Amino acid sequence: MPELAELLSIASEVLDSAAPRFVEGIGAPSAVEKGRNDFATELDLELERTISQRLGERTGIPVHGEEFGGPQLTSGTAWVLDPIDGTFNYSAGSPMCGMLLALVRDGVPVIGLTWLPVLGQRYAAVAGGPLLVNGTPVPPLEPMKMSTAMIGFGSFNLDGAGRIPGIFRFNLLGALSRLSGRQRMYGSTGIDLAYTASGILGGAVVFGHHPWDNAAGVALVRAAGGVVTDLLGRDWTIESGSVLAAAPGVHEELLDLIADTADRVRGEVEQ
């Protein structure tokens, strides 16, 4: 199998070749309903087919995509692809959207690429770093404090139930606002994690669990020297139900805040 640097180069070329079509299709309407408040555009389907085919031809490695699935990811080697991250943004014409691609070996992301074609930004890394921003290596993340950092925060519905209820997310956002008045809700997990890796954000709170949303960004943050766990502080794996990614220092503060919020919500429920 080619070395990681060669695979990163190939993957970069494949995403570069798909970027013009990505930009051309921005504003595409919903084409496939995928569930409550979720949909795919025709460009999602087209780009996944195109990118998967090119990766398969050039690397011989199978692809697991958001729209069409693929091999299981806890063992073996596979690409993990989200052809359009931030689909609501993309369909609405917002530039806050991108293409996410990771190479996963036995459940561990060893390559990560986040392409934001409308913004002209490209984030890439292999395990061990460095993080590359538009092809240029950047210094590793320095320790930070949450009071001076912007924090990316996942979207939510206050009345939502599910794995991480909306009321917990709401209370966590409120608690976070007391310690940092700089929350950012970009509507794109890929942007939250890429911006954390590059130091634009001090950290990101991700409530989603899908590997195609998370794997690329996890690889980037780790390569940049950041800390990645789930919201309970457990090491992140491909099967984790959430992501907490941050610069050193900020991660510890966020973990404490999450634990305090969980205790408070639990106490309110029990009363």
Backbone torsions as a table, in degrees:
resi	resn	phi	psi	omega
1	MET	NA	136.5	179.0
2	PRO	-56.5	153.4	177.5
3	GLU	-67.3	162.7	-175.2
4	LEU	-60.4	-38.8	-178.7
5	ALA	-62.3	-39.4	178.8
6	GLU	-68.2	-40.9	178.3
7	LEU	-65.0	-37.6	176.8
8	LEU	-62.7	-41.8	179.1
9	SER	-62.3	-43.6	178.9
10	ILE	-63.8	-47.4	-178.9
11	ALA	-61.3	-38.3	178.5
12	SER	-62.7	-42.6	179.1
13	GLU	-64.3	-38.4	-180.0
14	VAL	-65.7	-44.8	179.2
15	LEU	-68.3	-37.2	176.8
16	ASP	-59.6	-40.2	-178.1
17	SER	-69.2	-26.4	179.8
18	ALA	-88.5	-16.0	-173.8
19	ALA	-60.2	-42.8	179.6
20	PRO	-60.2	-38.3	178.3
21	ARG	-67.9	-37.3	176.5
22	PHE	-58.2	-49.3	-178.6
23	VAL	-65.4	-41.8	-179.1
24	GLU	-60.3	-34.2	-174.3
25	GLY	-91.0	1.4	-176.7
26	ILE	-59.8	138.3	-174.3
27	GLY	96.0	1.9	-179.7
28	ALA	-61.1	137.1	-178.2
29	PRO	-78.0	167.8	173.9
30	SER	-58.7	137.7	178.2
31	ALA	-124.1	-31.9	-177.5
32	VAL	-131.8	116.3	176.1
33	GLU	-76.7	131.1	-175.7
34	LYS	-115.0	4.3	-177.7
35	GLY	138.5	-173.9	-176.2
36	ARG	-59.9	121.2	177.1
37	ASN	58.1	30.7	179.0
38	ASP	-140.8	141.0	-179.8
39	PHE	-156.9	168.3	172.6
40	ALA	-124.5	149.4	174.6
41	THR	-95.1	168.7	174.7
42	GLU	-61.6	-29.8	179.2
43	LEU	-69.0	-34.2	173.5
44	ASP	-53.5	-50.0	-176.0
45	LEU	-67.3	-45.3	-178.5
46	GLU	-63.3	-47.4	-177.5
47	LEU	-66.0	-38.3	178.6
48	GLU	-63.9	-42.8	178.0
49	ARG	-61.0	-47.6	-175.4
50	THR	-65.0	-50.2	-177.4
51	ILE	-65.3	-42.2	179.7
52	SER	-61.5	-42.8	180.0
53	GLN	-62.9	-45.0	-177.9
54	ARG	-67.5	-40.2	177.5
55	LEU	-64.1	-43.3	179.1
56	GLY	-61.7	-43.1	-179.2
57	GLU	-65.8	-37.7	-172.6
58	ARG	-91.7	-23.1	-176.8
59	THR	-119.9	-20.5	-176.8
60	GLY	73.1	10.7	-177.9
61	ILE	-102.7	131.9	-178.6
62	PRO	-67.9	160.2	-177.1
63	VAL	-118.8	134.0	170.8
64	HIS	-108.3	109.8	-177.3
65	GLY	-107.5	160.6	180.0
66	GLU	-61.4	-41.1	-171.0
67	GLU	-85.6	-35.7	-173.2
68	PHE	-116.2	0.5	178.0
69	GLY	72.1	-157.4	-177.5
70	GLY	156.5	-160.7	-176.0
71	PRO	-65.5	156.5	175.0
72	GLN	-66.3	157.3	-166.5
73	LEU	-114.5	-0.6	-177.8
74	THR	-82.1	-14.7	175.6
75	SER	-145.3	158.8	-177.5
76	GLY	79.8	-170.6	-176.5
77	THR	-123.3	133.1	180.0
78	ALA	-155.9	151.0	167.2
79	TRP	-80.5	145.4	175.8
80	VAL	-122.0	122.1	-169.2
81	LEU	-126.4	131.5	164.9
82	ASP	-117.1	105.5	-173.5
83	PRO	-67.2	-30.4	174.8
84	ILE	-140.7	105.3	173.6
85	ASP	-92.4	135.3	-173.4
86	GLY	82.4	48.0	-174.0
87	THR	-60.8	-38.8	178.1
88	PHE	-60.7	-44.5	178.4
89	ASN	-60.9	-47.1	-177.8
90	TYR	-59.3	-46.9	-177.6
91	SER	-67.0	-29.7	179.5
92	ALA	-83.3	-7.0	-179.1
93	GLY	91.2	9.5	178.0
94	SER	-78.2	142.1	178.5
95	PRO	-75.9	-5.6	-176.3
96	MET	-83.4	73.3	-177.0
97	CYS	-159.9	161.3	-177.5
98	GLY	-167.6	-174.3	176.2
99	MET	-112.1	132.2	-177.9
100	LEU	-117.9	133.9	-179.8
101	LEU	-144.6	132.8	176.9
102	ALA	-135.2	150.7	168.3
103	LEU	-104.7	124.1	-176.4
104	VAL	-114.5	129.3	174.9
105	ARG	-118.6	118.4	-179.1
106	ASP	50.0	42.7	175.8
107	GLY	84.1	-1.8	-177.1
108	VAL	-108.3	122.6	176.5
109	PRO	-69.8	121.0	-179.2
110	VAL	-112.0	-11.0	171.7
111	ILE	-137.8	139.8	175.3
112	GLY	-136.4	136.1	176.0
113	LEU	-135.6	129.4	173.9
114	THR	-127.2	110.9	-178.6
115	TRP	-104.6	125.6	176.9
116	LEU	-116.0	79.4	-168.9
117	PRO	-61.7	-36.8	-177.6
118	VAL	-68.7	-31.1	179.1
119	LEU	-89.3	-10.1	-178.2
120	GLY	70.4	34.0	-177.4
121	GLN	-120.7	137.3	-179.3
122	ARG	-133.9	122.6	179.3
123	TYR	-117.5	131.3	-176.5
124	ALA	-151.2	153.4	177.1
125	ALA	-167.6	154.4	165.7
126	VAL	-110.4	163.3	-179.6
127	ALA	-55.1	133.3	-178.5
128	GLY	96.6	-13.3	175.1
129	GLY	80.4	-177.5	3.1
130	PRO	-83.0	170.9	170.5
131	LEU	-75.3	134.9	176.4
132	LEU	-108.0	126.1	175.5
133	VAL	-115.0	114.8	-173.6
134	ASN	52.4	38.5	175.6
135	GLY	85.5	-5.2	-177.0
136	THR	-105.4	127.7	177.4
137	PRO	-63.6	141.2	177.3
138	VAL	-119.7	154.3	-178.8
139	PRO	-63.6	153.5	177.3
140	PRO	-65.0	160.6	-178.4
141	LEU	-65.6	139.1	174.6
142	GLU	-94.9	154.9	174.4
143	PRO	-57.7	142.8	-179.3
144	MET	-135.9	169.4	172.1
145	LYS	-114.3	144.9	-176.3
146	MET	-63.5	-28.7	-177.7
147	SER	-65.2	-21.7	-178.8
148	THR	-108.7	6.2	-172.2
149	ALA	-113.0	149.8	166.1
150	MET	-85.4	143.6	-177.7
151	ILE	-124.2	124.2	174.3
152	GLY	-76.9	139.4	-174.1
153	PHE	-135.1	133.4	-179.9
154	GLY	-69.5	152.9	-179.8
155	SER	-74.3	163.2	-178.7
156	PHE	-162.7	162.7	171.6
157	ASN	-113.5	121.7	-175.9
158	LEU	-52.7	-36.2	-177.7
159	ASP	-89.5	1.9	-177.7
160	GLY	-67.1	145.4	176.1
161	ALA	-102.9	-129.7	175.3
162	GLY	81.8	-162.5	-173.4
163	ARG	-64.4	-41.5	-179.3
164	ILE	-126.1	94.6	-170.0
165	PRO	-58.8	151.7	-180.0
166	GLY	-59.3	-34.9	-178.2
167	ILE	-65.4	-35.4	176.6
168	PHE	-66.8	-43.6	180.0
169	ARG	-61.8	-42.5	179.1
170	PHE	-61.1	-47.1	-179.6
171	ASN	-66.4	-35.9	178.6
172	LEU	-66.5	-41.1	178.0
173	LEU	-62.9	-40.5	178.1
174	GLY	-63.7	-44.2	178.6
175	ALA	-64.2	-39.2	179.3
176	LEU	-63.2	-35.8	-178.0
177	SER	-65.3	-23.3	178.7
178	ARG	-76.2	-24.5	-177.4
179	LEU	-103.2	-25.2	178.0
180	SER	-146.8	118.3	-179.3
181	GLY	-87.8	25.4	-173.1
182	ARG	-128.5	53.5	176.2
183	GLN	-78.7	145.1	179.2
184	ARG	-131.3	128.1	179.4
185	MET	-116.8	88.3	-173.8
186	TYR	-79.6	-19.9	-178.2
187	GLY	77.9	20.5	179.9
188	SER	-149.1	112.6	178.3
189	THR	-60.6	-39.6	-179.7
190	GLY	-58.8	-42.0	178.2
191	ILE	-67.8	-44.6	179.2
192	ASP	-53.6	-46.0	-174.8
193	LEU	-78.5	-38.6	177.1
194	ALA	-63.9	-41.4	179.6
195	TYR	-70.3	-28.9	173.0
196	THR	-67.8	-44.8	179.9
197	ALA	-59.9	-37.7	-175.9
198	SER	-88.5	-4.8	177.3
199	GLY	89.9	1.2	174.5
200	ILE	-64.4	-45.7	172.3
201	LEU	-101.1	147.6	173.8
202	GLY	-79.9	-20.8	-179.7
203	GLY	-173.8	171.2	179.8
204	ALA	-144.5	135.8	176.3
205	VAL	-108.0	113.3	-175.0
206	VAL	-115.8	119.5	-178.0
207	PHE	-89.6	-16.8	-177.8
208	GLY	-78.2	159.8	-175.8
209	HIS	-121.1	-0.6	-174.0
210	HIS	-71.0	130.9	-178.4
211	PRO	-62.6	-32.4	-179.7
212	TRP	-69.0	-22.9	174.8
213	ASP	-80.8	-34.8	-165.2
214	ASN	-104.7	-32.1	-167.7
215	ALA	-62.0	-44.6	-178.0
216	ALA	-62.3	-46.4	-178.6
217	GLY	-66.6	-36.6	176.1
218	VAL	-59.5	-44.3	178.2
219	ALA	-60.0	-41.5	-179.6
220	LEU	-64.8	-47.5	-176.8
221	VAL	-64.7	-43.1	178.0
222	ARG	-61.9	-43.7	-179.6
223	ALA	-63.6	-28.7	-179.1
224	ALA	-84.3	-1.8	-179.6
225	GLY	90.5	12.5	176.8
226	GLY	-83.4	176.1	-178.9
227	VAL	-110.6	133.0	-178.5
228	VAL	-130.4	123.9	173.6
229	THR	-139.5	-173.1	164.2
230	ASP	-90.5	-176.2	-175.1
231	LEU	-69.1	-13.9	177.3
232	LEU	-95.3	0.5	178.6
233	GLY	89.9	6.1	177.5
234	ARG	-82.8	147.4	179.0
235	ASP	-51.7	134.4	179.8
236	TRP	-71.3	135.8	171.9
237	THR	-129.5	170.8	-178.6
238	ILE	-62.8	-17.5	179.5
239	GLU	-100.3	3.6	-178.6
240	SER	-64.0	151.2	-177.4
241	GLY	-93.8	3.2	-178.3
242	SER	-167.7	173.6	176.8
243	VAL	-138.2	133.8	167.7
244	LEU	-122.9	109.3	-176.7
245	ALA	-122.2	134.7	-177.2
246	ALA	-164.9	165.1	171.5
247	ALA	-67.7	155.1	174.3
248	PRO	-53.7	141.5	-177.0
249	GLY	92.9	-57.0	178.5
250	VAL	-64.8	-38.7	-178.9
251	HIS	-59.5	-44.9	-179.7
252	GLU	-62.7	-41.4	178.9
253	GLU	-64.9	-41.1	178.8
254	LEU	-64.9	-41.0	178.1
255	LEU	-60.0	-44.0	178.7
256	ASP	-62.4	-41.9	-179.6
257	LEU	-64.1	-41.9	179.2
258	ILE	-63.2	-43.7	179.7
259	ALA	-63.3	-42.9	178.9
260	ASP	-63.6	-41.3	180.0
261	THR	-66.1	-41.6	178.6
262	ALA	-61.7	-41.2	178.6
263	ASP	-64.0	-41.0	-178.5
264	ARG	-67.7	-43.3	179.0
265	VAL	-63.9	-41.5	179.8
266	ARG	-61.9	-41.5	179.6
267	GLY	-65.2	-38.0	178.8
268	GLU	-67.1	-37.0	179.5
269	VAL	-67.7	-36.7	-175.7
270	GLU	-77.3	-18.8	-178.3
271	GLN	-73.8	NA	NA
